[in-house]
Each structure stands twice: as structure tokens, then as C-alpha cells.
């Protein structure tokens, strides 16, 4: 009943939002103001040391970790070398398997790491989370209701402590613990463990990093994927931003795609990232509600991360009996928010990662991400409402704007009538100004405006289709929720790819709508 009431509230609120032109413009101006304030605040944090207020602050000490599973060799080596170029003092690399096929990643690690560093390989015989956090007959579901500020579940604390002790003992038994404790040199550790899932290897990487951080008195942890390339100042700038605010649990960076030059779809994907950077992520960063993207990369305050790591590992949705690895970024962000921590965003800190270069790859990725966020909206609505107007408005707008646009255009294509009257000023506010603002605010060098417009139009043309498809199929092929019997039956009789078929249907609908519009204008 509560979920139904929330759905009705969000739909009615969005219709009011879309109809009230004053509200639309106020929302846009507020987001621009907050985005600019976030940029200004970040510039201040980068130059002022939080403890003494002196200029040219020292860079807070940070340990970096990255995880991967049978990564492309070239991408993995480039990622590792970027940490060398950034002069990363302490690095942990997690490999999600220990079979013979995965030895190549270990060899690349040994080849790519700076020879002046202490480089060691640690082989874990078990999955840390599976052994130390699933020792119950029935795993209790994560409580999605807000808890008192910064009070984690005692049971999860005990599980984290057991996993922590196991990693510590493994380091001790391997002979690395004393070496690391006593050395003043930089070091890098690569560990392998049995293959299970992304969360499993990331949890192990986090705990190993926290063990090493405690030995070296380090307060911050950088977490990323094995195909993420950092710039020389990425980690240092984010660590300064987080260190400048005691209530900040983490910060994320602007994502650039190193595959954007390979195809039109790659360039379109980069345009989509850029269009999300300022009016959404920077504005949310100003109020401390940005997402912490631990993949492709984000920086965390260790004191905050260690209190939610076990709860994050256990996250599952009410309709599921399984621990979910779907949309882990939202989960860690949500848990940190429930504990009262802020999450920042810096568009001046940049990371580069691989992205889709085909239409099928792009649509598949967006549906997977959109489905995870949709589950978050439905099951965690109390948390969303508790985060204030801007975050709630963002979640409603991102969740309903494109599906309603899909309905509006479909209705016009079928009937020739407008479901809602939208003026030219409304269209400028909703689509044109955000594009222009994000373009002129984006990091240089950037593509010419004449090239950006077709990429943006293509991105916006596809968006209603994959968001509507997500809205209609929240449980299909989800890591959180196994497919229903109905979905299996449909797949049996319609063997072609439903996602792409739905997209082509949408293209057909847009063609009909465009034809009706042309006839209306000409005749």
C-alpha cells in the first residue's frame, strides 16, 4: 500500500511539475546555482587545509584499490600504469578468480608495477564474505528503514571484524605483514581468490586495504575497477575535498570514456556522461547527496566505509531472497546517507574508463543501470524522501520524465492529439538550456557544438525507450530478482532480443509521430 501511495504521489507530483512552468524554471535555476556553488566550494577545499586553514595543503595519505575479472590485458595494464604516473604510494589489486586463466592478470601486475616498489602476490583460499558473513542458517534481510545516525548493526560489525582478522592473519602467515609494517617504501599487493561475484572481490579488496591503512595510519581509500584510468591529480584532489569536511564520507569524479573516439555511439555515450555531470551530479554534490561510484571509481573516508561495508555486502531487496550485486553504487551511497554522511562530487577530478561503442552495448548497459536505480526508487522511497527536495525531485524527474515522454509521443502518434500541452519555453527549459549549460561548463578539450548536438539528440531519442522498458520489466534478467515464470515463457515464444525489439518499436512510433507533426504543420 505504501509503495502504491508513493507511486501515485510521484506521478501526480511530476504532472504538476511538468504543468507548472514556474516550478520548472525555479528547479532549473536552483540546480544551476547549486552546480556553481559546488564548483566554487571544491575550489576552496582544494587550496585550504581543513585543520590549520593554511594555503597549499598537503595531500592526505590515501590507499588505492582496484578489482577486476579477466580484464582486457591492454586496459588493465594502462590502468595500473596510471597509478604509477600518479605516484600512488599504496595499491591493492583484487583479481576475481584463482584459476590458471587468471594468472595472466597477475603477470601483468608484476610487469606494470614500478620495480622500485615492494610488489607482492597474496593468494586467498576462500571468499571472505561468503565464509565470514554468511554463517547463518538464514541471512537476514538488510533493513532499508533509516537507523539512528551512524549506528551500524552489531551483527554486521562482528562479521566485519572476523573478515578483518582473517585478512590480517593471511598477511601474517605469508610473511608480508611485518615487512609492510616496518617499511617506509611504497608497496603494491595483488591478491587472488575463488571466483564468485563483483561484490565478493570488492569487499575483500576493501578489507585488505583497510587492514593496510590501519598499519600505515591512512584515512582515505580510493576504490575503482580494473579498466579505470586515473589522472595524476585525481586521487589527490578528491582526498583534499573529502578531508576538508569532517561529515564527508566520500567523493566521486567526472567520468570520461577512452573509447569515445571509436564510434558514433561512443561519442554519444560521452555526451550523455557530460550532460549528467553538472546539472545533476554537481548540483547533488552541493547538498552532499551525490552518488559514490565505487565502480568506475570513488574516494571514501575509511572511518565511514568500514561502518557500512558488511551491510553493503548483505544488501537485498524485499522481493528477493538473495544478496544482490545489482547497482552496488546506489547501495553504498544509500547506506552512507542513512548514517548521516555527505557524498561530494568534483567535475574537475577526472577518471577515464571503457564504454560501449555499439548500440546494443549502450542500450544493454543503460537498461541494467536504469533497472537497478528503478528498484532503488521503489524499495527505498523512504530514504529518498528523507534526503530533501532536490534529491527527491531528481529521482522523480529521472524516473518519470522519459517514460511520460514515451507515453506522450505514443499517444500523439496514435491519436494525433496532445496528452499535455507543452510550450516552446517548456521545451527550451527541459532540453535546450541543460544541454547548453553542460556543454559550456564541461572540461576542455571538448567536441564542437555542431558535433555535440547530434550526439545529444541521439541520446535523448533513445532514452525514453530504455527507461520505459525498464519501467515495464523491473524483474527481467535482474541480478537482484530472478526472472519470473512469465518472463521465461515470453522469452521461449519470442526468442529475439526484447530490448532491441522494443527500441526499434520506439523508433517506429517516433517516425509516425514525426509524420503526424509534419502533416499538422504543412496542412
Long-range contacts (C-beta under 8 A, 24 or more apart in sequence): 2-381, 3-378, 3-379, 3-381, 6-378, 6-381, 7-378, 10-396, 10-399, 10-400, 11-400, 13-396, 14-396, 14-397, 14-400, 14-401, 14-404, 15-404, 15-420, 17-393, 17-396, 17-397, 18-404, 18-420, 18-422, 18-426, 19-420, 21-423, 21-425, 21-426, 21-429, 24-426, 24-429, 24-430, 25-429, 27-393, 28-279, 28-429, 28-433, 28-434, 30-283, 30-390, 31-279, 31-280, 31-283, 31-390, 32-279, 32-283, 32-437, 34-282, 34-283, 34-284, 34-286, 34-287, 34-390, 35-278, 35-279, 35-282, 35-283, 35-286, 35-441, 37-286, 38-282, 38-283, 38-285, 38-286, 38-344, 38-345, 39-282, 39-347, 39-348, 41-286, 42-241, 42-344, 42-346, 42-348, 43-348, 44-244, 45-240, 45-241, 45-244, 45-245, 46-237, 46-240, 46-241, 48-244, 49-244, 50-243, 50-244, 50-245, 50-246, 57-240, 59-236, 59-239, 59-240, 60-219, 60-220, 60-239, 60-240, 60-242, 60-243, 61-89, 61-216, 61-217, 61-218, 61-219, 61-220, 62-88, 62-89, 62-90, 62-218, 62-219, 62-220, 62-221, 62-222, 62-235, 62-236, 62-239, 62-299, 63-89, 63-90, 63-91, 63-92, 63-209, 63-212, 63-213, 63-216, 63-218, 63-220, 63-221, 63-222, 64-88, 64-90, 64-91, 64-92, 64-209, 64-221, 64-222, 64-223, 64-224, 64-235, 65-91, 65-92, 65-93, 65-94, 65-205, 65-206, 65-208, 65-209, 65-221, 65-222, 65-223, 65-224, 66-91, 66-92, 66-93, 66-94, 66-205, 66-223, 66-224, 66-225, 66-226, 66-228, 67-93, 67-94, 67-95, 67-96, 67-198, 67-201, 67-202, 67-205, 67-225, 67-226, 68-94, 68-95, 68-96, 68-105, 68-225, 68-226, 68-227, 69-95, 69-96, 69-97, 69-195, 69-198, 69-201, 69-226, 70-97, 70-101, 70-102, 70-105, 71-105, 71-226, 71-227, 72-227, 72-354, 73-104, 73-105, 73-108, 75-226, 75-227, 75-354, 76-105, 76-108, 76-226, 76-227, 77-108, 77-111, 77-112, 78-229, 79-224, 79-226, 79-227, 79-228, 79-229, 80-108, 80-109, 80-112, 80-113, 81-112, 82-229, 82-230, 82-231, 83-230, 84-112, 84-113, 84-114, 85-232, 86-230, 86-231, 86-232, 86-233, 86-234, 86-235, 86-236, 87-232, 88-186, 88-235, 89-186, 90-186, 90-187, 90-188, 90-212, 90-213, 90-216, 90-218, 91-187, 91-188, 91-189, 92-188, 92-189, 92-190, 92-191, 92-205, 92-208, 92-209, 92-212, 93-188, 93-189, 93-190, 93-191, 93-205, 93-226, 94-190, 94-191, 94-193, 94-201, 94-202, 94-204, 94-205, 94-208, 95-190, 95-191, 95-192, 95-193, 95-201, 96-193, 96-195, 96-196, 96-197, 96-198, 96-200, 96-201, 97-192, 97-193, 97-194, 97-195, 98-123, 98-124, 98-192, 98-193, 98-194, 98-195, 99-195, 102-192, 105-226, 106-190, 106-192, 109-188, 109-190, 110-190, 113-188, 114-186, 114-188, 116-185, 116-186, 117-185, 117-186, 117-187, 117-188, 118-179, 118-180, 118-183, 118-185, 118-186, 118-187, 118-188, 119-187, 119-188, 119-189, 119-190, 120-174, 120-176, 120-187, 120-188, 120-189, 120-190, 121-189, 121-190, 121-191, 121-192, 122-170, 122-171, 122-174, 122-176, 122-189, 122-190, 122-191, 122-192, 122-208, 123-191, 123-192, 123-193, 124-170, 124-191, 124-192, 124-193, 124-204, 125-193, 125-194, 126-193, 126-194, 127-193, 127-194, 127-196, 127-200, 127-204, 128-163, 128-166, 128-167, 128-193, 128-200, 128-203, 128-204, 128-207, 129-163, 129-199, 129-200, 129-203, 129-204, 129-313, 130-196, 130-200, 131-166, 132-159, 132-162, 132-163, 132-166, 133-159, 133-160, 133-163, 133-310, 133-313, 133-314, 134-323, 139-314, 139-316, 139-323, 140-314, 141-314, 141-316, 141-318, 142-311, 142-314, 142-315, 142-316, 144-318, 144-379, 144-380, 144-382, 144-383, 145-382, 146-338, 146-382, 146-383, 146-386, 147-338, 147-339, 149-339, 149-340, 150-307, 150-339, 150-340, 150-341, 151-339, 152-307, 152-308, 152-310, 152-311, 152-339, 153-310, 153-311, 156-310, 156-311, 156-314, 157-307, 157-310, 159-310, 160-207, 160-306, 160-309, 160-310, 163-203, 163-207, 163-310, 164-207, 164-210, 164-211, 167-204, 167-207, 167-208, 167-211, 168-211, 171-208, 171-211, 177-215, 180-212, 180-215, 180-216, 181-215, 197-325, 198-295, 198-325, 198-328, 199-312, 199-313, 199-323, 199-325, 199-328, 202-294, 202-295, 202-328, 203-309, 203-312, 203-313, 206-305, 206-309, 207-309, 210-302, 210-305, 210-306, 213-302, 218-302, 219-243, 219-301, 219-302, 219-303, 220-299, 220-300, 220-301, 220-302, 221-299, 221-300, 221-302, 221-305, 222-297, 222-298, 222-299, 222-300, 223-294, 223-295, 223-297, 223-298, 223-299, 223-300, 224-294, 224-295, 224-296, 224-297, 224-298, 224-351, 225-295, 225-296, 225-297, 225-353, 227-296, 227-353, 227-354, 228-295, 228-296, 228-297, 228-351, 228-352, 228-353, 229-258, 229-351, 229-352, 229-353, 230-297, 230-351, 230-352, 231-349, 231-350, 231-351, 231-352, 233-349, 234-297, 234-349, 234-350, 234-351, 235-299, 237-346, 237-348, 237-349, 238-298, 238-299, 238-346, 238-349, 239-299, 241-344, 241-346, 241-349, 242-299, 242-300, 242-301, 242-344, 245-342, 245-344, 247-288, 247-340, 247-341, 247-342, 248-288, 248-301, 248-341, 248-342, 248-343, 248-344, 249-292, 249-300, 249-301, 249-304, 249-305, 249-336, 249-339, 249-341, 249-342, 249-343, 250-292, 250-298, 250-299, 250-300, 250-301, 250-304, 250-305, 250-336, 250-341, 250-343, 250-344, 251-285, 251-290, 251-292, 251-298, 251-299, 251-343, 251-344, 251-345, 251-346, 251-349, 252-281, 252-290, 252-291, 252-292, 252-293, 252-297, 252-298, 252-299, 252-343, 252-344, 252-345, 252-346, 253-297, 253-298, 253-345, 253-346, 253-347, 253-349, 253-350, 253-351, 254-346, 254-347, 254-348, 254-349, 254-350, 254-351, 254-443, 255-293, 255-296, 255-351, 255-352, 255-353, 256-350, 256-351, 256-352, 256-353, 256-443, 257-352, 257-353, 257-354, 257-355, 258-352, 258-353, 258-354, 259-354, 259-355, 259-356, 259-357, 260-355, 262-357, 263-357, 263-358, 264-455, 264-458, 265-356, 265-357, 265-358, 265-359, 265-361, 265-362, 266-355, 266-356, 266-357, 267-447, 267-451, 267-455, 268-362, 268-455, 268-458, 268-459, 269-355, 269-356, 269-357, 269-362, 269-459, 270-355, 270-455, 271-447, 271-452, 271-455, 271-456, 271-459, 272-459, 274-438, 274-439, 274-442, 274-446, 275-434, 275-435, 275-438, 275-456, 275-459, 276-438, 277-347, 277-438, 277-441, 277-442, 278-347, 278-437, 278-438, 278-441, 278-442, 279-434, 279-437, 279-438, 280-394, 280-398, 281-345, 281-347, 282-345, 282-347, 283-390, 283-394, 284-345, 284-390, 284-391, 284-394, 285-343, 285-344, 285-345, 285-346, 287-388, 287-390, 287-391, 288-341, 288-342, 288-343, 288-344, 289-337, 289-342, 289-343, 289-387, 289-388, 289-390, 289-391, 290-333, 290-343, 290-344, 290-345, 291-329, 291-330, 291-333, 291-343, 292-329, 292-332, 292-333, 292-336, 292-343, 293-329, 294-328, 294-329, 294-332, 295-328, 295-329, 296-351, 296-353, 297-351, 297-353, 298-329, 301-341, 304-336, 304-339, 304-341, 305-332, 307-339, 308-332, 308-335, 308-336, 308-339, 311-335, 316-480, 317-375, 317-379, 317-480, 317-481, 318-379, 319-379, 319-475, 319-481, 320-480, 320-481, 320-482, 322-480, 322-482, 324-479, 324-480, 324-481, 325-479, 326-368, 326-371, 326-372, 326-375, 326-478, 326-479, 326-480, 327-369, 327-371, 327-372, 327-373, 327-375, 327-376, 330-372, 330-373, 330-376, 331-376, 334-376, 334-380, 334-383, 337-383, 337-387, 338-383, 347-441, 347-443, 348-443, 350-443, 359-500, 359-503, 360-497, 360-500, 362-462, 363-462, 363-465, 363-466, 363-499, 363-500, 363-503, 364-499, 366-462, 366-463, 366-466, 367-466, 367-469, 367-470, 367-499, 370-466, 370-467, 370-470, 371-470, 371-473, 371-474, 371-476, 371-478, 372-478, 372-480, 373-398, 373-399, 374-399, 374-470, 374-471, 374-474, 375-474, 375-478, 375-480, 375-481, 378-474, 399-467, 401-430, 402-463, 402-464, 402-467, 402-468, 403-464, 403-467, 403-468, 403-471, 405-464, 406-464, 406-465, 406-467, 406-468, 406-506, 407-468, 409-464, 409-509, 409-510, 409-513, 410-509, 410-513, 412-513, 412-516, 412-517, 413-509, 413-510, 413-512, 413-513, 413-516, 414-512, 416-516, 416-520, 431-460, 461-510, 462-503, 464-506, 465-502, 465-503, 465-505, 465-506, 465-507, 466-499, 466-503, 468-502, 468-506, 469-498, 469-499, 469-502, 469-503, 473-498
